[in-house]
Amino acid sequence: MAMLENKHTSVVFEPGSVEVKTSKLKKTDASSPPAELLIVAPEAEGNYPVLLFCHGYCTKNSWYSQLLQHVSSHGYIVVAPQFYQCLLISLNDEIKTAAKVTNWLPAGLAVSLPENVKPDLSRLALMGHSRGGKVAFALALGYAPTSLNFKALLGLDPVSRLSQPGWVEPDILSYVPHSFHLSIPIGIVGTGLSNQTKGIIPPLAPDGFNHSEFFNESKPPCCYFLTKDYGHCDMLNDPNVALASLVCKSGKGSKEKMRRGVGGIVVAFLKAYLGGECEDLESIVATPTIAPISLNSVIHIKE
């Protein structure tokens, strides 16, 4: 029986049964999106939950395409804005752009998809990586107004720093446990090497500003997963991981397994909190070894 359970629950770590299509929308598109968008959506007819994804600093939305395709193949529409071409952009501007994209979704997303593919915006989740994790949390916390409500929030190795220059404000960490004023489920995926230096380059996700503090300030229900053998950018597409490894510590393990591991955790979390299907999430929490990567710490606080 245990073998059958493991076989079932590991399904989230494999590509889903839904064929997906990846497309790009420019600001000049007929639907007039407020930013260039990468959209990964199922091709089969149906109504699908929507995930808004915020990319990390110095990255592009397309660098996450393999991870986002994994998530989408399990029955989700993923919308990933490209926040900037210039690197020195205000974080507040990123938050405002994310809000504009959120407000565009009701009128713009459906007409940008195949006619038989419908977005279910009553099941809208938000996710971000690195600095994009901070953008996602800031948006959920109301730093920019949105016309839609998010039902779940995920941070992939989120990073926030205090005493930063003005172009990376606001500060959202208070260092008070359970202080985020959020009543939606929160999932945090951290990496074990993100707090390590790369030669003389300081860590991109130093202690006190990284995944563990975001989880510390999250209210239940909340989940925490630590991928102990991987680095801050190891969920990117392979060529982009190689580029990122020049400035941040990277794990020695398979990056394809890392993407499947993170993707499976995201899928299990979304199934639980957007669809009420908790079996996969509960199985990962109970038996972390079913994941294709080592999870050093797994915590699920329900209430």
Residue frames relative to the residue before (quaternion, step in Angstrom):
aa qw qx qy qz dx dy dz
M 1.0000 0.0000 0.0000 0.0000 0.00 0.00 0.00
A 0.6380 0.5327 -0.3345 0.4441 3.60 0.94 -0.83
M 0.6423 0.5207 -0.3308 0.4549 3.59 1.02 -0.79
L 0.6405 0.5179 -0.3269 0.4633 3.57 1.01 -0.76
E 0.6422 0.5215 -0.3264 0.4573 3.59 0.97 -0.80
N 0.6602 0.5042 -0.3097 0.4626 3.59 0.93 -0.89
K 0.6321 0.5291 -0.3324 0.4583 3.55 1.00 -0.80
H 0.6632 0.5059 -0.3046 0.4598 3.57 0.96 -0.85
T 0.7447 0.4383 -0.2519 0.4357 3.55 0.68 -1.06
S 0.6149 0.5515 -0.3635 0.4308 3.61 1.14 -0.42
V 0.4423 0.7109 -0.4482 0.3132 3.59 1.26 -0.18
V 0.6372 0.5407 -0.3447 0.4276 3.62 0.99 -0.69
F 0.6652 0.4974 -0.3012 0.4684 3.58 1.21 -0.43
E 0.6452 0.4491 -0.3196 0.5290 3.57 1.32 0.04
P 0.6315 -0.5073 0.3889 0.4388 3.63 -1.13 0.39
G 0.4860 -0.6873 0.4629 0.2776 3.55 -0.99 0.85
S 0.6446 -0.5603 0.3855 0.3493 3.54 -1.34 0.17
V 0.6136 0.5692 -0.3370 0.4311 3.59 1.29 -0.21
E 0.3721 -0.7015 0.5628 0.2296 3.58 -0.87 0.97
V 0.1378 -0.8123 0.5646 0.0484 3.58 -0.90 0.91
K 0.2357 -0.7385 0.6155 0.1422 3.52 -1.32 0.44
T 0.2054 -0.7686 0.5974 0.1013 3.55 -0.96 0.94
S 0.0464 0.8060 -0.5848 0.0791 3.55 -0.76 1.05
K 0.2989 -0.7346 0.5817 0.1810 3.53 -1.29 0.41
L 0.1627 -0.7592 0.6234 0.0922 3.53 -1.09 0.81
K 0.2541 -0.7494 0.5915 0.1549 3.56 -0.96 0.89
K 0.6454 -0.5283 0.3776 0.4022 3.55 -1.21 0.39
T 0.6544 0.5110 -0.3051 0.4664 3.59 1.22 -0.44
D 0.4103 0.7135 -0.4718 0.3163 3.60 1.29 0.01
A 0.6630 -0.5378 0.3524 0.3834 3.57 -1.21 0.56
S 0.6803 0.4828 -0.2971 0.4645 3.60 1.08 -0.60
S 0.3260 -0.8093 0.4431 0.2057 3.59 1.36 0.01
P 0.0655 0.8041 -0.5872 0.0659 3.62 0.57 1.03
P 0.5198 -0.6718 0.4333 0.3013 3.62 -1.04 0.71
A 0.7653 0.1311 -0.1025 0.6218 3.58 1.33 -0.10
E 0.5889 -0.5171 0.4523 0.4257 3.55 -1.25 0.23
L 0.1421 -0.8220 0.5509 0.0243 3.56 -0.87 0.99
L 0.2096 -0.6840 0.6791 0.1642 3.49 -1.28 0.62
I 0.0476 -0.8013 0.5963 -0.0099 3.57 -0.70 1.09
V 0.0654 -0.7650 0.6407 0.0086 3.54 -0.84 1.06
A 0.1027 0.8258 -0.5357 0.1436 3.56 -0.45 1.20
P 0.5664 -0.5762 0.4595 0.3688 3.58 -1.17 0.55
E 0.4036 -0.7049 0.5294 0.2449 3.55 -1.18 0.58
A 0.6192 0.5645 -0.3438 0.4240 3.59 1.15 -0.55
E 0.6000 -0.5714 0.4274 0.3618 3.55 -1.16 0.66
G 0.4301 0.6962 -0.5074 0.2701 3.54 -1.03 0.80
N 0.4330 -0.6317 0.5679 0.3015 3.51 -1.43 0.07
Y 0.0538 -0.8451 0.5307 -0.0361 3.57 -0.58 1.14
P 0.5144 -0.6020 0.5073 0.3401 3.59 -1.12 0.66
V 0.3207 -0.7514 0.5556 0.1544 3.54 -1.24 0.55
L 0.1263 -0.7664 0.6279 0.0492 3.56 -1.08 0.89
L 0.1958 -0.7551 0.6175 0.1008 3.57 -0.79 1.08
F 0.1069 -0.8302 0.5470 0.0084 3.58 -0.63 1.15
C 0.1892 -0.7823 0.5895 0.0684 3.57 -0.92 1.03
H 0.3456 -0.7729 0.4988 0.1853 3.58 -0.55 1.17
G 0.5797 -0.6087 0.4336 0.3247 3.54 -1.31 0.36
Y 0.6858 -0.4803 0.3665 0.4057 3.53 -1.37 0.20
C 0.8348 0.1456 -0.1520 0.5087 3.57 -1.06 0.89
T 0.6249 0.4980 -0.3657 0.4772 3.60 1.14 0.48
K 0.3598 -0.6889 0.5763 0.2527 3.54 -1.37 0.06
N 0.6219 -0.5579 0.3925 0.3845 3.56 -1.14 0.56
S 0.6445 0.5483 -0.3214 0.4251 3.59 1.05 -0.75
W 0.5683 0.6075 -0.3831 0.4015 3.62 1.19 -0.39
Y 0.6924 0.4396 -0.2562 0.5115 3.58 1.29 -0.30
S 0.3321 0.8076 -0.4613 0.1574 3.60 1.26 0.01
Q 0.6654 0.5057 -0.3251 0.4425 3.62 0.92 -0.79
L 0.6349 0.5056 -0.3245 0.4857 3.59 1.01 -0.73
L 0.6956 0.4750 -0.2818 0.4595 3.58 0.86 -0.94
Q 0.6127 0.5353 -0.3475 0.4662 3.59 1.10 -0.61
H 0.6043 0.5455 -0.3519 0.4620 3.58 1.06 -0.71
V 0.6709 0.4894 -0.2988 0.4703 3.58 0.86 -0.95
S 0.6805 0.5101 -0.2946 0.4358 3.58 0.82 -1.00
S 0.6374 0.5618 -0.3309 0.4106 3.59 1.04 -0.77
H 0.6499 0.4739 -0.3150 0.5038 3.57 1.29 -0.17
G 0.6978 -0.5197 0.2597 0.4189 3.58 1.23 0.38
Y 0.5659 0.5629 -0.4006 0.4498 3.57 0.94 0.92
I 0.3209 -0.6884 0.6127 0.2184 3.53 -1.23 0.62
V 0.1209 -0.8019 0.5839 0.0369 3.57 -0.72 1.09
V 0.0906 -0.7758 0.6242 0.0193 3.56 -0.88 1.03
A 0.0085 -0.8204 0.5687 -0.0589 3.57 -0.58 1.19
P 0.2165 -0.7918 0.5575 0.1235 3.63 -0.33 1.18
Q 0.3261 -0.6696 0.6212 0.2437 3.53 -1.30 0.48
F 0.3218 -0.8188 0.4457 0.1657 3.55 -0.32 1.26
Y 0.8238 -0.0325 0.0870 0.5592 3.58 0.97 -0.74
Q 0.3270 -0.6681 0.6198 0.2501 3.48 -1.42 0.22
C 0.6779 0.4172 -0.2544 0.5492 3.56 1.16 -0.73
L 0.4801 -0.7077 0.4391 0.2754 3.60 -0.88 0.90
L 0.7277 0.4433 -0.2470 0.4613 3.59 0.94 -0.85
I 0.2575 0.7576 -0.5473 0.2456 3.54 0.49 1.23
S 0.5547 -0.6093 0.4572 0.3348 3.54 -1.12 0.71
L 0.4852 -0.6484 0.4978 0.3103 3.56 -0.99 0.80
N 0.5914 0.5606 -0.3647 0.4504 3.57 1.10 -0.60
D 0.6335 0.5166 -0.3312 0.4713 3.58 1.09 -0.69
E 0.6116 0.5322 -0.3483 0.4704 3.59 1.07 -0.67
I 0.6500 0.5124 -0.3147 0.4646 3.57 0.94 -0.89
K 0.6583 0.5047 -0.3107 0.4641 3.59 0.95 -0.85
T 0.6440 0.5102 -0.3256 0.4679 3.58 1.01 -0.77
A 0.6322 0.5232 -0.3290 0.4672 3.59 0.99 -0.81
A 0.6416 0.5117 -0.3182 0.4747 3.59 1.04 -0.76
K 0.6457 0.5196 -0.3195 0.4593 3.59 0.97 -0.82
V 0.6419 0.5035 -0.3235 0.4795 3.57 1.02 -0.79
T 0.6192 0.5359 -0.3379 0.4640 3.59 1.01 -0.79
N 0.6989 0.4671 -0.2679 0.4707 3.57 0.90 -0.91
W 0.6091 0.5519 -0.3381 0.4584 3.60 1.25 -0.41
L 0.5500 0.6850 -0.3801 0.2894 3.56 1.08 -0.73
P 0.6728 0.5173 -0.3474 0.3988 3.69 0.72 -0.87
A 0.7667 0.3404 -0.1941 0.5086 3.60 0.92 -0.81
G 0.7729 0.4346 -0.1974 0.4181 3.56 0.98 -0.82
L 0.6546 0.5587 -0.3442 0.3753 3.59 0.95 -0.75
A 0.6700 0.5258 -0.3204 0.4147 3.59 0.77 -0.99
V 0.7032 0.4595 -0.2759 0.4672 3.60 0.93 -0.85
S 0.6486 0.5025 -0.3149 0.4772 3.59 1.28 -0.18
L 0.6511 0.4831 -0.2950 0.5056 3.57 1.35 0.00
P 0.6428 -0.4745 0.4015 0.4477 3.59 -1.22 0.22
E 0.6510 -0.5824 0.3230 0.3643 3.56 -1.02 0.82
N 0.7409 0.4236 -0.2341 0.4657 3.59 0.99 -0.77
V 0.6181 0.5058 -0.3457 0.4926 3.60 1.31 0.06
K 0.0615 -0.8392 0.5395 -0.0282 3.55 -0.42 1.25
P 0.3374 -0.7303 0.5513 0.2212 3.62 -0.89 0.88
D 0.2348 -0.7451 0.6096 0.1345 3.55 -0.99 0.90
L 0.1457 -0.8437 0.5142 0.0493 3.56 0.02 1.32
S 0.5107 0.5920 -0.4444 0.4373 3.57 1.25 0.14
R 0.7115 0.2958 -0.2159 0.5997 3.56 1.35 -0.18
L 0.1993 0.7945 -0.5276 0.2250 3.53 0.44 1.33
A 0.0683 -0.7955 0.6021 0.0052 3.57 -0.79 1.07
L 0.2734 -0.7518 0.5882 0.1185 3.54 -1.31 0.47
M 0.0512 0.8008 -0.5918 0.0761 3.57 -0.92 0.94
G 0.0417 0.8008 -0.5971 0.0237 3.58 -1.12 0.65
H 0.3040 -0.7390 0.5761 0.1717 3.53 -1.25 0.56
S 0.8495 0.0892 -0.0801 0.5138 3.56 -1.08 0.82
R 0.8126 -0.0477 0.0708 0.5766 3.60 -0.68 -1.05
G 0.5975 0.5556 -0.3552 0.4561 3.59 1.16 -0.56
G 0.5727 0.5607 -0.3786 0.4628 3.58 1.21 -0.42
K 0.6364 0.5072 -0.3156 0.4880 3.55 1.06 -0.77
V 0.6135 0.5381 -0.3412 0.4665 3.58 1.04 -0.80
A 0.6654 0.5110 -0.3043 0.4511 3.58 0.90 -0.94
F 0.6703 0.4842 -0.3034 0.4735 3.58 0.89 -0.88
A 0.6527 0.5154 -0.3209 0.4531 3.59 0.94 -0.85
L 0.6415 0.5094 -0.3252 0.4726 3.58 1.02 -0.77
A 0.6635 0.4977 -0.3062 0.4673 3.58 0.91 -0.87
L 0.6760 0.4969 -0.2796 0.4668 3.57 1.12 -0.71
G 0.5773 -0.6503 0.3482 0.3502 3.59 1.27 0.02
Y 0.3387 0.7560 -0.5009 0.2506 3.60 1.14 0.48
A 0.7453 0.0989 -0.1268 0.6470 3.57 1.33 -0.11
P 0.4785 -0.7055 0.4386 0.2843 3.60 -0.89 0.89
T 0.0774 -0.7788 0.6212 0.0390 3.55 -1.12 0.73
S 0.4740 -0.6824 0.4875 0.2684 3.54 -1.21 0.60
L 0.7152 0.3834 -0.2268 0.5386 3.57 1.28 -0.23
N 0.3708 -0.7078 0.5561 0.2286 3.54 -1.25 0.48
F 0.3469 -0.7157 0.5674 0.2134 3.55 -1.00 0.84
K 0.3061 -0.7790 0.5276 0.1448 3.55 -1.00 0.89
A 0.7899 0.0533 -0.0362 0.6098 3.60 1.25 -0.25
L 0.1727 -0.7895 0.5870 0.0478 3.56 -1.19 0.65
L 0.0472 -0.7999 0.5982 -0.0095 3.56 -0.91 0.99
G 0.1135 -0.7717 0.6223 0.0658 3.56 -1.07 0.83
L 0.1686 -0.7649 0.6156 0.0865 3.57 -0.78 1.08
D 0.8035 -0.2279 0.0857 0.5432 3.57 -0.27 1.29
P 0.0751 0.8388 -0.5349 0.0687 3.62 0.79 0.99
V 0.1371 -0.7913 0.5945 0.0400 3.55 -1.14 0.73
S 0.0832 0.7552 -0.6485 0.0468 3.53 -1.10 0.82
R 0.1334 -0.7918 0.5921 0.0686 3.57 -1.03 0.77
L 0.3645 -0.6813 0.5854 0.2454 3.53 -1.19 0.61
S 0.8267 0.2417 -0.1766 0.4764 3.56 -1.32 0.33
Q 0.3424 0.7278 -0.5152 0.2960 3.54 0.93 0.92
P 0.6263 -0.5068 0.4021 0.4349 3.58 -1.21 0.19
G 0.7069 -0.5251 0.2889 0.3756 3.54 -1.21 0.59
W 0.6593 0.5410 -0.3320 0.4030 3.58 1.07 -0.61
V 0.7163 0.3578 -0.2841 0.5274 3.61 1.23 0.11
E 0.3607 0.6871 -0.5352 0.3338 3.59 1.11 0.55
P 0.6129 -0.0404 -0.7691 -0.1767 1.68 -2.43 0.59
D 0.4888 -0.5860 0.5399 0.3552 3.54 -1.37 0.15
I 0.1122 -0.8314 0.5423 0.0461 3.58 -0.68 1.01
L 0.6222 0.5344 -0.3514 0.4515 3.60 1.23 -0.21
S 0.1865 -0.7970 0.5689 0.0802 3.57 -0.95 0.92
Y 0.3358 -0.7610 0.4753 0.2866 3.60 1.30 -0.35
V 0.5160 0.5527 -0.4423 0.4823 3.51 1.16 0.83
P 0.4764 -0.6952 0.4464 0.3006 3.63 -0.62 1.03
H 0.8642 0.0773 -0.0886 0.4893 3.55 -1.12 0.86
S 0.3906 0.7695 -0.4308 0.2639 3.58 1.12 0.65
F 0.4778 0.6430 -0.4672 0.3741 3.61 1.19 -0.14
H 0.3204 -0.7534 0.5433 0.1858 3.57 -0.76 1.02
L 0.3957 0.6849 -0.4901 0.3662 3.51 0.54 1.29
S 0.2050 -0.7896 0.5693 0.1016 3.55 -0.97 0.88
I 0.5537 0.5997 -0.3981 0.4187 3.60 1.27 0.19
P 0.6099 -0.5511 0.4071 0.3982 3.62 -1.17 0.44
I 0.1464 -0.7893 0.5946 0.0441 3.56 -1.04 0.87
G 0.0796 -0.7797 0.6201 0.0337 3.54 -1.00 0.91
I 0.0934 -0.7914 0.6036 0.0256 3.58 -0.90 0.95
V 0.0735 -0.7565 0.6489 0.0352 3.55 -0.96 0.97
G 0.0817 -0.8105 0.5797 0.0171 3.57 -0.58 1.15
T 0.3006 -0.7306 0.5750 0.2129 3.56 -1.28 0.28
G 0.5275 -0.6988 0.4034 0.2658 3.54 -0.96 0.94
L 0.7285 0.4256 -0.2377 0.4814 3.60 1.16 -0.50
S 0.4775 0.7236 -0.4165 0.2736 3.59 1.24 -0.15
N 0.6836 0.4626 -0.2909 0.4838 3.59 1.21 -0.35
Q 0.5704 0.5931 -0.3790 0.4233 3.58 1.26 0.26
T 0.5155 -0.6406 0.4777 0.3093 3.55 -1.18 0.62
K 0.2540 -0.7058 0.6331 0.1911 3.53 -1.35 0.35
G 0.7807 -0.1591 0.0640 0.6009 3.56 0.08 1.28
I 0.7902 -0.2210 0.1979 0.5362 3.57 -0.66 -1.14
I 0.5375 0.6244 -0.3989 0.4028 3.58 1.31 -0.07
P 0.4191 -0.7183 0.4884 0.2644 3.63 -0.69 0.99
P 0.6390 -0.5411 0.3721 0.4006 3.59 -1.17 0.43
L 0.4707 -0.6837 0.4849 0.2753 3.57 -1.08 0.74
A 0.7744 0.1878 -0.1153 0.5931 3.58 1.22 -0.43
P 0.0508 -0.8591 0.5091 0.0153 3.60 0.51 1.19
D 0.6437 -0.5140 0.4005 0.4011 3.53 -1.25 0.47
G 0.7478 0.3640 -0.2961 0.4697 3.53 -1.06 0.83
F 0.7738 0.2648 -0.1469 0.5564 3.56 1.24 -0.38
N 0.6545 0.5717 -0.2885 0.4020 3.58 1.25 -0.06
H 0.8583 -0.1944 0.1288 0.4571 3.52 -1.34 -0.40
S 0.6685 0.5220 -0.3282 0.4158 3.61 0.88 -0.86
E 0.6674 0.4768 -0.3123 0.4792 3.61 1.02 -0.70
F 0.5984 0.5408 -0.3677 0.4628 3.60 1.06 -0.64
F 0.6698 0.4742 -0.3075 0.4816 3.58 0.96 -0.81
N 0.6129 0.5697 -0.3425 0.4272 3.59 1.00 -0.80
E 0.7454 0.3989 -0.2174 0.4879 3.58 1.03 -0.77
S 0.5333 0.6290 -0.4030 0.3968 3.59 1.30 0.02
K 0.3418 -0.7165 0.5730 0.2033 3.52 -1.13 0.75
P 0.5629 -0.5801 0.4516 0.3777 3.59 -1.14 0.50
P 0.5454 -0.1867 -0.8158 -0.0474 1.48 -2.16 1.24
C 0.0722 0.7991 -0.5909 0.0846 3.56 -0.93 0.90
C 0.1875 -0.7771 0.5964 0.0726 3.53 -1.20 0.69
Y 0.0910 -0.7853 0.6113 0.0372 3.54 -1.18 0.65
F 0.0039 -0.7820 0.6219 -0.0415 3.55 -0.91 1.00
L 0.1212 -0.7930 0.5948 0.0525 3.59 -0.84 0.98
T 0.2030 -0.7663 0.6024 0.0932 3.56 -0.63 1.19
K 0.2461 -0.8764 0.3892 0.1407 3.51 0.35 1.34
D 0.7539 0.4280 -0.2191 0.4476 3.61 1.02 -0.71
Y 0.6765 0.4989 -0.2769 0.4655 3.60 1.25 0.13
G 0.4550 -0.7078 0.4935 0.2204 3.50 -1.32 0.51
H 0.7952 -0.4011 0.2277 0.3937 3.48 -1.43 0.24
C 0.8018 0.2730 -0.1280 0.5160 3.60 0.98 -0.79
D 0.4038 0.7718 -0.4310 0.2356 3.59 1.22 0.21
M 0.6097 0.5263 -0.3810 0.4540 3.61 1.22 0.11
L 0.4698 0.6662 -0.4461 0.3694 3.60 1.29 0.08
N 0.6545 -0.4551 0.4090 0.4441 3.56 -1.33 0.15
D 0.6820 -0.5505 0.2970 0.3790 3.60 -1.04 0.75
P 0.6925 0.4571 -0.3301 0.4502 3.67 0.68 -0.86
N 0.6788 0.4954 -0.2853 0.4609 3.58 1.06 -0.73
V 0.5647 0.5589 -0.3804 0.4734 3.59 1.19 -0.50
A 0.6458 0.5291 -0.3233 0.4455 3.56 0.94 -0.89
L 0.6526 0.5029 -0.3077 0.4760 3.57 1.01 -0.81
A 0.6827 0.4932 -0.2891 0.4551 3.58 0.88 -0.96
S 0.6190 0.5771 -0.3471 0.4042 3.59 1.08 -0.66
L 0.5245 0.6183 -0.4140 0.4137 3.58 1.26 -0.11
V 0.7919 0.2898 -0.1385 0.5193 3.58 1.13 -0.59
C 0.7893 0.1911 -0.1424 0.5659 3.61 1.20 -0.12
K 0.6216 -0.5699 0.4006 0.3583 3.53 -1.20 0.65
S 0.1026 -0.7917 0.6016 0.0290 3.55 -0.95 0.96
G 0.4831 -0.6726 0.4793 0.2909 3.55 -1.07 0.70
K 0.5292 -0.6478 0.4556 0.3047 3.56 -1.24 0.41
G 0.5832 0.6200 -0.3649 0.3773 3.57 1.20 -0.36
S 0.7146 -0.4467 0.3404 0.4171 3.52 -1.39 0.17
K 0.3679 -0.7300 0.5323 0.2200 3.57 -0.80 1.00
E 0.5654 0.5749 -0.3840 0.4499 3.58 1.19 -0.47
K 0.6517 0.4874 -0.3130 0.4896 3.59 1.02 -0.77
M 0.6129 0.5409 -0.3517 0.4563 3.58 1.06 -0.69
R 0.6636 0.4905 -0.3167 0.4677 3.60 0.88 -0.87
R 0.6582 0.4917 -0.3154 0.4748 3.59 0.98 -0.78
G 0.6404 0.5336 -0.3261 0.4460 3.55 1.03 -0.77
V 0.6877 0.4538 -0.2740 0.4960 3.56 0.84 -0.99
G 0.6519 0.5257 -0.3184 0.4441 3.57 0.93 -0.90
G 0.6639 0.5093 -0.3057 0.4543 3.57 0.98 -0.81
I 0.6213 0.5247 -0.3336 0.4768 3.57 1.05 -0.76
V 0.6481 0.5156 -0.3154 0.4633 3.59 0.94 -0.91
V 0.6619 0.5059 -0.3078 0.4596 3.58 0.88 -0.92
A 0.6630 0.5045 -0.3133 0.4558 3.59 0.88 -0.92
F 0.6442 0.5205 -0.3111 0.4662 3.58 1.00 -0.85
L 0.6838 0.4776 -0.2889 0.4699 3.60 0.88 -0.93
K 0.6237 0.5293 -0.3496 0.4567 3.59 0.97 -0.75
A 0.6725 0.5025 -0.3019 0.4517 3.57 0.97 -0.84
Y 0.8326 0.2988 -0.1189 0.4510 3.55 0.70 -1.08
L 0.6803 0.3830 -0.3150 0.5396 3.59 1.25 0.01
G 0.8020 0.2984 -0.1343 0.4997 3.56 1.11 -0.64
G 0.4563 -0.7119 0.4361 0.3080 3.58 1.25 -0.11
E 0.5370 0.5903 -0.4124 0.4394 3.59 1.28 0.36
C 0.0869 -0.8766 0.4733 -0.0059 3.56 0.06 1.33
E 0.4597 0.7374 -0.4333 0.2390 3.59 1.18 -0.36
D 0.6854 0.4897 -0.3069 0.4430 3.61 0.82 -0.90
L 0.6579 0.5023 -0.3087 0.4686 3.58 0.93 -0.87
E 0.6740 0.4920 -0.3015 0.4612 3.57 0.88 -0.89
S 0.6438 0.5224 -0.3251 0.4549 3.58 1.06 -0.68
I 0.6329 0.5118 -0.3330 0.4760 3.60 1.04 -0.73
V 0.6481 0.5128 -0.3142 0.4672 3.57 0.98 -0.83
A 0.7058 0.4652 -0.2627 0.4653 3.58 0.92 -0.91
T 0.8033 0.1037 -0.0145 0.5863 3.59 1.04 -0.84
P 0.1547 -0.8410 0.5113 0.0856 3.62 0.31 1.20
T 0.5887 0.6106 -0.3658 0.3832 3.60 1.16 -0.48
I 0.5337 0.6071 -0.4311 0.4009 3.62 1.18 -0.07
A 0.5646 0.5837 -0.3873 0.4364 3.60 1.25 -0.27
P 0.5194 -0.6540 0.4480 0.3191 3.61 -1.11 0.56
I 0.7092 0.3403 -0.2309 0.5727 3.59 1.33 -0.03
S 0.5571 -0.6075 0.4450 0.3499 3.57 -1.22 0.44
L 0.1359 -0.7653 0.6269 0.0528 3.54 -0.83 1.06
N 0.2680 -0.8157 0.4973 0.1244 3.54 -0.27 1.31
S 0.7938 0.0740 -0.0190 0.6034 3.55 1.12 -0.65
V 0.0342 0.7766 -0.6265 0.0569 3.56 -0.84 1.03
I 0.0342 0.8000 -0.5928 0.0861 3.56 -0.66 1.15
H 0.0077 0.7752 -0.6314 0.0165 3.58 -0.96 0.86
I 0.0546 -0.7908 0.6096 -0.0122 3.56 -0.45 1.25
K 0.2480 -0.8230 0.4973 0.1175 3.55 -0.36 1.21
E 0.8156 -0.0631 0.0719 0.5707 3.60 1.00 -0.69
